[in-house]
Amino acid sequence: MAEAQRTLVLIKPDAVQRELVGEIVGRFERKGLKTVGMKMTNLDEATLTEHYGHLKDKPFFGDLKKFMMQTPVIAMVLEGYDIIEVVRVIVGATNPRKADAGTIRSDLSMNVPSNIIHASDSLEASATEIKRFFKDDELFTYEMLTDKFHFGEGV
């Protein structure tokens, strides 16, 4: 059987302001993804410059950093099988107006950067991003009684 993988999710300031954290977390829980790390944190300029470094030459880079620093965010690490693909399907396209109906972004947002959530786009990025936002002792490994119902008896 495949091994469970981990990914980073950031619930952005617009979702915090709109009190959508519970709705968003609930969607991942209902899918059967395991939360192995979660915290509310303020992001600083250095962390955001590193995290969004691939966008540093874009004209909106400064506004993006300002947006992400306006309130705390919720940082989460989720665990499950094919986690990157599964989470990105639940989250939806970066542009909420082009996201599939039923996704978090389609249902709860209308524009970029106020698309309420960030999700890692690859296992490599996920590993880097998790280390950026979480210390090892902030992540947990545990068995859930429902694992066998979500993933099958061989878990």
C-alpha positions as CSV (number, residue, x, y, z in Angstrom):
1,M,0.0,0.0,0.0
2,A,1.2,3.5,-0.7
3,E,2.6,5.6,2.1
4,A,0.7,8.7,3.3
5,Q,2.2,12.0,2.3
6,R,2.1,15.5,3.8
7,T,1.4,19.0,2.5
8,L,1.2,22.5,3.7
9,V,-2.0,24.6,3.6
10,L,-2.1,28.3,4.5
11,I,-5.5,29.8,5.3
12,K,-5.0,33.4,4.2
13,P,-6.0,36.7,6.0
14,D,-9.1,37.1,3.9
15,A,-10.5,33.8,5.1
16,V,-9.5,34.6,8.7
17,Q,-11.3,38.0,8.4
18,R,-14.4,36.4,6.9
19,E,-14.5,33.7,9.6
20,L,-14.2,30.9,7.1
21,V,-11.5,28.9,9.0
22,G,-13.9,26.3,10.3
23,E,-15.6,25.8,6.9
24,I,-12.2,25.3,5.2
25,V,-10.8,22.9,7.9
26,G,-14.1,21.0,7.8
27,R,-13.8,20.3,4.1
28,F,-10.4,18.7,4.6
29,E,-11.7,16.7,7.6
30,R,-14.8,15.5,5.7
31,K,-12.5,14.2,2.9
32,G,-10.7,12.1,5.5
33,L,-7.4,14.0,5.5
34,K,-5.5,14.0,8.8
35,T,-4.4,17.3,10.4
36,V,-0.9,16.7,11.8
37,G,0.0,20.3,12.5
38,M,-1.9,23.5,12.9
39,K,-1.2,26.9,14.2
40,M,-2.2,30.6,13.9
41,T,0.9,32.7,13.1
42,N,1.9,36.1,11.9
43,L,4.0,36.1,8.7
44,D,7.0,38.4,8.4
45,E,8.5,40.0,5.3
46,A,11.5,37.6,5.3
47,T,9.3,34.5,5.4
48,L,7.0,35.9,2.7
49,T,9.9,36.9,0.5
50,E,11.2,33.4,0.7
51,H,7.8,31.7,0.3
52,Y,6.7,33.8,-2.7
53,G,10.3,34.3,-4.1
54,H,9.1,33.0,-7.5
55,L,6.9,36.1,-7.7
56,K,9.5,38.7,-6.6
57,D,9.7,40.3,-10.1
58,K,5.9,40.7,-10.4
59,P,4.5,44.2,-10.0
60,F,2.0,42.9,-7.3
61,F,4.7,41.3,-5.1
62,G,4.8,44.2,-2.5
63,D,1.0,44.2,-2.3
64,L,0.9,40.4,-1.9
65,K,3.3,40.6,1.1
66,K,1.3,43.4,2.6
67,F,-1.9,41.4,2.2
68,M,-0.4,38.3,3.8
69,M,0.9,40.3,6.8
70,Q,-2.4,42.2,7.6
71,T,-3.7,39.5,10.0
72,P,-2.5,36.1,11.2
73,V,-2.9,33.1,9.0
74,I,-3.7,29.5,9.9
75,A,-0.8,27.2,8.8
76,M,-1.8,23.5,8.5
77,V,0.0,20.3,7.6
78,L,-2.4,17.7,6.2
79,E,-1.6,14.0,5.7
80,G,-3.1,11.5,3.3
81,Y,-2.6,9.5,0.2
82,D,-1.9,11.4,-3.1
83,I,-2.1,14.5,-0.8
84,I,-0.9,17.1,-3.2
85,E,-3.5,16.2,-5.9
86,V,-6.3,15.6,-3.4
87,V,-5.8,19.0,-1.6
88,R,-5.4,20.9,-4.9
89,V,-8.7,19.4,-6.2
90,I,-10.5,20.5,-3.0
91,V,-8.9,23.9,-3.1
92,G,-9.5,24.6,-6.8
93,A,-7.8,26.8,-9.4
94,T,-5.8,29.8,-8.3
95,N,-8.3,32.2,-10.0
96,P,-11.6,31.5,-8.1
97,R,-13.7,32.6,-11.0
98,K,-12.2,29.7,-13.0
99,A,-12.2,27.2,-10.3
100,D,-14.6,24.2,-10.5
101,A,-17.9,24.5,-8.7
102,G,-17.7,22.9,-5.3
103,T,-14.1,23.8,-4.6
104,I,-13.1,26.0,-1.7
105,R,-12.0,28.9,-4.0
106,S,-15.0,28.7,-6.3
107,D,-17.5,28.5,-3.4
108,L,-15.9,31.1,-1.1
109,S,-13.8,33.6,-3.0
110,M,-13.9,35.8,-6.1
111,N,-10.4,37.1,-6.9
112,V,-6.6,36.8,-6.6
113,P,-4.9,37.3,-4.2
114,S,-8.0,37.1,-2.0
115,N,-8.4,33.5,-3.0
116,I,-8.4,32.5,0.7
117,I,-6.0,29.6,0.7
118,H,-2.5,28.4,-0.4
119,A,-1.7,24.8,-1.0
120,S,1.7,23.3,-2.0
121,D,1.9,22.3,-5.6
122,S,4.3,19.4,-5.4
123,L,5.8,17.0,-2.9
124,E,9.2,18.8,-3.2
125,A,7.6,22.2,-2.6
126,S,5.6,20.7,0.3
127,A,8.6,19.4,2.1
128,T,10.3,22.9,1.8
129,E,7.2,24.8,2.8
130,I,6.5,22.6,5.8
131,K,10.0,23.2,7.1
132,R,9.5,26.9,6.5
133,F,6.4,27.2,8.7
134,F,6.7,24.3,11.2
135,K,9.4,23.0,13.6
136,D,9.7,19.2,13.8
137,D,8.1,19.2,17.3
138,E,5.0,21.0,16.0
139,L,4.1,18.1,13.8
140,F,2.5,14.9,15.0
141,T,2.2,11.3,14.0
142,Y,-0.8,9.4,15.3
143,E,-3.3,6.8,14.4
144,M,-7.0,7.7,13.9
145,L,-9.6,5.1,14.5
146,T,-11.3,6.2,11.2
147,D,-8.1,5.6,9.1
148,K,-9.4,2.2,8.1
149,F,-12.7,3.6,6.9
150,H,-11.0,6.4,4.8
151,F,-8.1,4.4,3.4
152,G,-9.1,0.7,3.7
153,E,-8.3,-2.2,6.1
154,G,-4.6,-2.4,5.2
155,V,-3.8,0.9,6.8
